[in-house]
């Protein structure tokens, strides 16, 4: 993999994970308000806690590249229902419809980035890559049983 690709994957992972990290920390910092808003959409505080945990753990995983595929999957599990519940532009009043559609499409694009991380992995500049042998390299030799 060339240097540009390595650095592009690192910067992309950091950019992709940062939105979730900031959002999750924001939920924790203003928990009561977040819970009240989520409750108005029919989301219980237990589901909100699970969603926040998925968001934070998935974000850290993607940013540092530790089990990034699992982190991307966790973020997708978070992102899909959140997008459908909170950005349902098709049911929004006329004045809000365009804004909700923009948020919906933003989340669709983020989901595409997460699918790339899920499919390709974290890339060369990650904890994951330092823990596994590169493609084509032999795994450490094992001794035959005596």
C-alpha positions as CSV (number, residue, x, y, z in Angstrom):
1,X,0.0,0.0,0.0
2,X,1.4,3.4,-0.9
3,X,2.0,6.2,1.6
4,X,-0.9,8.3,0.3
5,X,-3.4,5.4,0.8
6,X,-2.1,4.7,4.3
7,X,-2.4,8.3,5.4
8,X,-5.7,8.8,3.6
9,X,-7.2,5.8,5.5
10,X,-5.9,7.1,8.8
11,X,-7.3,10.6,8.3
12,X,-10.5,9.2,6.9
13,X,-11.0,6.9,10.0
14,X,-10.3,9.8,12.4
15,X,-12.7,12.1,10.5
16,X,-15.4,9.4,10.4
17,X,-15.1,8.5,14.0
18,X,-14.8,12.0,15.4
19,X,-18.4,12.9,14.6
20,X,-19.6,10.0,16.7
21,X,-17.2,10.7,19.5
22,X,-18.3,14.3,19.8
23,X,-21.9,13.4,19.5
24,X,-21.6,10.7,22.2
25,X,-19.7,12.9,24.6
26,X,-22.4,15.6,24.0
27,X,-25.1,13.2,25.0
28,X,-23.3,12.4,28.2
29,X,-22.7,16.1,29.0
30,X,-26.4,16.9,28.5
31,X,-27.9,13.6,29.5
32,X,-31.3,14.9,30.8
33,X,-32.0,17.1,27.8
34,X,-30.9,14.3,25.4
35,X,-33.1,11.8,27.3
36,X,-36.1,14.2,27.2
37,X,-35.7,14.8,23.4
38,X,-35.2,11.0,22.8
39,X,-38.3,10.3,24.9
40,X,-40.3,12.7,22.8
41,X,-39.4,10.4,19.8
42,X,-40.4,7.3,21.7
43,X,-36.9,6.2,22.7
44,X,-36.5,5.0,26.2
45,X,-33.5,6.0,28.4
46,X,-32.3,2.4,28.3
47,X,-32.1,2.4,24.5
48,X,-30.5,5.8,24.7
49,X,-27.8,4.4,27.0
50,X,-27.2,1.5,24.6
51,X,-27.0,3.8,21.6
52,X,-24.6,6.1,23.4
53,X,-22.4,3.2,24.4
54,X,-22.4,1.9,20.7
55,X,-21.6,5.4,19.5
56,X,-18.6,6.0,21.9
57,X,-17.1,2.5,21.8
58,X,-17.5,2.3,18.0
59,X,-16.0,5.7,17.5
60,X,-12.9,5.0,19.6
61,X,-12.5,1.7,17.8
62,X,-12.6,3.3,14.4
63,X,-10.4,6.3,15.3
64,X,-7.6,4.2,16.7
65,X,-8.1,1.3,14.4
66,X,-8.5,-1.3,17.1
67,X,-11.0,-4.0,15.9
68,X,-12.2,-1.3,13.5
69,X,-14.5,-3.6,11.6
70,X,-16.4,-4.3,14.8
71,X,-16.4,-0.6,15.6
72,X,-17.8,0.2,12.2
73,X,-20.5,-2.4,12.6
74,X,-21.4,-1.0,16.0
75,X,-21.7,2.5,14.5
76,X,-23.9,1.1,11.7
77,X,-26.1,-0.6,14.2
78,X,-26.4,2.8,15.9
79,X,-26.7,4.9,12.8
80,X,-29.5,3.1,10.9
81,X,-32.3,3.3,13.4
82,X,-31.2,6.8,14.6
83,X,-31.4,8.0,11.0
84,X,-34.8,6.4,10.4
85,X,-36.3,7.7,13.7
86,X,-34.8,11.2,14.0
87,X,-34.3,12.2,10.3
88,X,-37.5,10.8,8.7
89,X,-37.8,13.7,6.2
90,X,-40.8,12.0,4.5
91,X,-42.9,12.8,7.7
92,X,-41.4,16.2,8.5
93,X,-43.5,19.3,8.1
94,X,-42.7,21.3,5.0
95,X,-40.3,23.8,6.6
96,X,-38.2,21.1,8.3
97,X,-38.3,18.6,5.4
98,X,-35.3,19.9,3.6
99,X,-33.2,20.1,6.8
100,X,-34.1,16.5,7.7
101,X,-33.4,15.3,4.2
102,X,-29.9,16.9,4.5
103,X,-29.3,15.1,7.8
104,X,-30.6,11.8,6.3
105,X,-28.3,12.1,3.3
106,X,-25.4,13.0,5.6
107,X,-26.0,9.9,7.6
108,X,-26.3,7.8,4.4
109,X,-22.9,9.1,3.4
110,X,-21.4,8.3,6.8
111,X,-22.9,4.9,6.6
112,X,-21.1,4.4,3.3
113,X,-17.8,5.3,4.9
114,X,-18.5,2.9,7.7
115,X,-19.2,0.1,5.2
116,X,-15.9,0.8,3.6
117,X,-14.1,0.4,7.0
118,X,-16.2,-2.7,7.7
119,X,-15.3,-4.2,4.3
120,X,-11.6,-3.2,4.1
121,X,-10.6,-2.9,7.7
122,X,-8.7,-0.2,9.5
123,X,-5.7,0.1,7.1
124,X,-2.0,0.1,7.5
125,X,-1.7,2.8,10.2
126,X,-3.8,1.2,12.9
127,X,-3.6,-1.0,15.9
128,X,-5.2,-3.8,13.9
129,X,-2.5,-3.8,11.3
130,X,0.2,-3.9,14.0
131,X,-1.4,-7.0,15.5
132,X,-1.7,-9.1,12.3
133,X,0.8,-10.2,9.7
134,X,0.7,-8.4,6.4
135,X,-0.9,-10.2,3.5
136,X,1.4,-12.7,2.0
137,X,3.7,-12.9,5.1
138,X,3.8,-16.2,6.8
139,X,2.3,-16.5,10.3
140,X,4.9,-17.2,13.0
141,X,6.3,-20.8,12.6
142,X,5.0,-23.3,15.1
143,X,7.0,-26.2,16.4
144,X,5.8,-29.7,15.6
145,X,4.4,-31.6,18.6
146,X,7.0,-33.9,20.1
